């Protein structure tokens, strides 16, 4: 009986999480399509958009760290960065402290657009909180804080996340998300 309840709760959480995820993606693509950004962000894939948002959050970021944050191999991250540098969305720079170390950062136009996207998403959450009420929003926040703590513990405790090289053949997998990643789309 308890297993059935857990499964139903998991399905409900997954479905709602998917709705939130889809809403955020629609807001991002809508912002890009509706603003002058369409000319700056030509035909970006979702992994490329994720990479840009990740770089903006960690700006500047080393290639090694970027590959870790994206959950891809360093050569895959480098290939994606190459394509985004060619489009003028990212810039590679040598570290002032160590000329051998290369960092990546977003262009000023992209930085402005990322801030615009984040503002639109934040406003969407403000509107949602207005609709569900402050008390429900506080409870939701408490739950999300606890979920964040558990996920952070799980990730830091996982030896796989700290390994630099994969030891198994086959498609790249993330143990926290056991769906194979299709590297050809990155």
Secondary structure, 3 states (H helix, E strand, C coil): CHHHHHHHHHHHHHHHHHHHHHHHHHHHHHHHHHCCHHHHCCCCCHHHHHHHHHHHHHCCEEHHHHHHHHCCCHHHHHHHHHHHHHCCCEEEEECCCCCCCEEEEECHHHHHHHHHHHHHHHHHHHHHHHHHCHHHHHHHHHHHHHHHHHHHHHHHHCHHHHCCCCCCCCCCCECCECCCCCHHHC
